[in-house]
Amino acid sequence: MDDQKYLRMALDLAKKGRGWTSPNPMVGAVIVKDGKVIGKGWHQKYRSLHAEREALANCRQSAKDATLYVTLEPCCHHGNQPPCTEAILES
């Protein structure tokens, strides 16, 4: 099943943040459109872009009508980074 494949990819990306994101969690994100990965990212270190924003920034085409696979629900509060939910809705 493709959903499992893309979520596994997001989990593997999240692991790249091990040791760098604390006190935030490790998170990975993959954006898929028409069966192709068009963007991916992970939370690389504390105070840096969250995985969702990193994946959107790395998109090779518009994320409109794409599917976002992310290992943790997107944040919706202002902290060190603006809410990821806003970036997702804007895309």
Buried (B, 14 or more C-beta within 10 A) or exposed (E): EEEEEBBEBBBBBBEBBEEBBEEBEBBBBBBBBEEEBBBBBBBBEEEBBBBBBBBBEBBEEEBEEBBBBBBBEBBEEEEEBBBBBBBBEEB
